[in-house]
Amino acid sequence: MIVLHASFPVKPDKLDEALELADELVTESNKEPGMLDYRATTDIQDDHMIRFFEQYEDAEALEAHNETEHFQTFEEKLPELLAGEPEVVKFDVSDATELEL
């Protein structure tokens, strides 16, 4: 499994637009083959930071996602939305277990 955590600092005056694009990206991405889970959220300590949590079955699913129209649209519009450098961390996960709380 491949897991990505991506953080995007967004210009305050572009937040609404960024959230709309993120919502569309999440909706469409969750329909993709090989996508286990795709979520976006704002940071509770920085409401101008959008964070993505993505889980893919494998590297091929991640590559296919990067080629989709909805991802390309989001990526194309990013430069005008960003207030700083994005950060993306990739995890190669061999095992994941849901914990009971």
C-alpha positions in Angstrom: 0.0 0.0 0.0 1.1 3.5 -0.7 0.1 6.3 1.6 0.6 10.0 0.9 0.2 13.0 3.2 0.2 16.2 1.3 0.0 19.7 2.9 -0.9 22.8 0.9 -0.7 26.3 2.4 -3.4 28.3 0.7 -3.7 32.1 0.3 -6.5 33.4 2.6 -8.4 35.0 -0.3 -8.2 31.8 -2.3 -9.3 29.4 0.4 -12.9 29.0 -0.8 -11.8 28.2 -4.3 -9.2 25.8 -3.0 -11.7 24.0 -0.9 -14.1 23.7 -3.8 -11.4 22.2 -6.0 -10.3 19.9 -3.1 -13.9 18.7 -2.7 -14.2 17.8 -6.4 -10.8 16.1 -6.3 -11.8 14.0 -3.3 -15.1 13.0 -4.8 -13.6 11.9 -8.1 -10.5 10.3 -6.7 -12.5 8.0 -4.4 -14.1 6.5 -7.6 -10.7 5.4 -9.0 -9.7 1.8 -9.3 -7.0 1.0 -6.8 -7.9 3.9 -4.5 -8.4 2.8 -0.9 -9.2 6.2 0.6 -8.8 9.8 -0.4 -9.6 12.6 2.1 -8.9 16.3 2.5 -9.2 18.5 5.6 -8.2 21.8 6.9 -5.7 22.0 9.8 -7.2 22.9 13.2 -4.2 25.1 14.0 -4.0 26.7 10.6 -7.2 27.0 8.7 -5.4 28.0 5.5 -3.6 24.7 5.3 -5.4 21.9 3.3 -4.1 18.4 4.1 -4.7 15.4 1.9 -4.5 11.8 3.2 -4.4 9.3 0.3 -4.2 5.5 0.3 -3.5 3.5 -2.8 -3.4 -0.2 -3.4 0.0 0.1 -5.2 2.3 2.3 -7.1 0.3 1.7 -10.3 -2.8 3.2 -8.7 -0.9 6.2 -7.6 0.5 6.7 -11.1 -2.9 6.3 -12.6 -4.3 8.9 -10.2 -1.7 11.4 -11.3 -2.9 11.1 -14.9 -6.6 11.7 -14.2 -8.3 14.8 -15.4 -9.5 15.8 -11.9 -5.9 15.6 -10.5 -4.5 17.5 -13.5 -7.1 20.3 -13.1 -6.2 20.6 -9.4 -2.5 20.6 -10.1 -2.8 23.2 -12.9 -4.6 25.6 -10.6 -2.3 25.1 -7.5 0.2 27.9 -8.3 -2.4 30.6 -8.1 -3.8 29.2 -4.8 -0.6 28.5 -2.8 0.8 30.8 -0.1 3.9 28.8 0.2 5.6 25.5 -0.7 3.5 22.4 -0.5 4.9 19.3 1.3 4.2 15.7 0.2 5.4 12.7 2.1 5.1 9.2 0.7 4.9 6.1 2.9 5.4 2.5 1.6 3.3 0.5 4.0 3.5 -3.3 4.2 0.9 -3.7 6.9 -1.9 -1.7 8.4 -4.3 -2.6 11.2 -7.3 -0.7 12.4 -7.1 -0.2 16.2 -10.0 -0.3 18.6 -10.3 2.7 20.9 
